[in-house]
Amino acid sequence: MARFTIFFLFFLLIFNNQIKCSEIKLNVNNIDNPLGSIHVALYNNPDMFPKSDGKFLGLKKKTRKVLEEGILIEGLNMGKYAIAIYHDKNDNNEFDTFFGLPAEKYGFSKNAKVFFGPPKFSEASFFLSENVNLKLDIDLK
C-alpha cells in the first residue's frame, strides 16, 4: 500500500508540473533610464484589469536586470491574460501621476493603446496555451 501511495504522489507531481509549465518571457522596450524598478502585474480577470488589487500575479525587478535579462514569468496555466507594467524610476512603489497624468512610463501587453484611461482587458489580453514559452514585447510610453 505504501508503494502505491508513493507512486500515486509521484504521478501527481509529474502531472501537475506538466499542466503548469507555460511561461512568458517579457522584453521591455523604451527604458530610457536604468534607475529604479519595473513593476509587472499579470491579470486573468477582465473585471479586475488593471486595478492594483485585482492582479493575479505581481512582481518587481530592478531596471538594470530587466535591461540585461528581461522578465520571466513561469508556472502559468493555460488561459487568457493581460499585463500592465510601469517604470518606477524613484522606487517609491507607486505609479506617480501629476494632476492625474502619468509621471512615469507605463505599458500594456499587445502594446494596447491608452485613450482617456487604460485599455480594456480585451485590447491587452492574449491567450496562453499549455506547454508554451511565449515571448512578448512591451513598449513603455
N, C-alpha and C positions, 0 to 999 in steps of 0.2 A: 504494500500500500504506500509506503514512503517513497519508493522509486517512482510510482505513478504520479504522486504529488509533485515531486521534483521535476519530472518530465513535463507535467502539465504547466507548472510555473515557468519553466524554461521556454516552452512553446508560446505561452502568453507574452513573455518578454520579447521574444523574437518577432512575433506577430505585431505587437504594439509598436515596436521600432519601425516596422515596415509601413505601418499606417501613417506615422508621423515623421516622415523623412524628407518632406519638401522643405526647400529653403529659398530665401530671397537674398541675392547679392545686390546691394544698393550702392550706386555711384552717385555722388552729389556733385553737381557742376556749378560753376559761377561762385565759388568760395573766393572772396577777394582778400580775406584776412585769416591767418592761421590761429588767431586767438580764440579763446572760449571753447564752446562745445556745440555739437549738433544734437538736437533733440528729435527723436523719431517717435511717432505714435502710429500704431497699426490698429485699424478698425475692422470689425467684421459685422457691425450692426448699422444699417443705414440711418436709424433714428438717433444714434449717438454720435454721428460724424459731424463735424470734427471737435466735439466737446472734450475738454481735457479730462473730465471724469468718466468719459464713455469709451476710452480706448481699451482695446483687447490686450495690447502689449505696448509698453513704453520703454524706451531706452535712451541713454545719453552716452555720447562718445566724444572724447577730445577732438577738436577740429584737426589738429596735426595728424592724428591717427586716421581720421576719415580721409584726409588727402592722400595718405600713404596706402591704406588698405581698403577703403570703402567701409561698408557696414554689412554685416552678415546677420540675417535673422533665420534661425534654424528651428526645426522640430514643429513645423506647421502642418495642420490638417488641410485636406482639400476644402476649398471654399472660396467665397468672394471676399476680397479685402480692399481696403484703401489706405493710403499712407499720407500723413501730414508731417512736415518737418520744419524746423526753423533753426537759424544760426544764432545762438545765444552768445554774442561776442563778449559781453561783460560778465558772463557766467553767474547771473543772478537767479537762474532757474525760472525766469518769466519771459513771456513773449512781450517785449516792450512795444508800446504804442505812444504816439504823440498826437494828441487831440483826436484819438480814435483811428489814426492811420498807422500802419506798421512802421516801427523804427528799426526793425531787424529783418533780415532776409528770410524768406519762407518759400515753401514749395509743396506740391501735391503730386501723388502718383499720376501717371499719364500726362504729367505737366498740365493738369486741368487749369483752365483759366479762372481768374478771380474777377468778378464784376459786381461791385457793391456788396461784397461779402464773399465768404468761402464758397467753393463749388459744391454741388450736390454730390452725394455718395456715388450716384450713377455716373457722374462725369469723371470721377477719380478712381473708381473701382476696377478691379481686374480679377480674373478667375485663376486660382492656383490649383492645378491638378495634383494628384498623388505622385510621389517619387519624381519631383521636378526640381531642378536648380534654375530658378528664374533670375534673370539679370534685368534690373530696372535702372534707368537714369532719371534723376530729378534735377531740374534746373532751378536754382534759387532765384527769386525775383525780389 
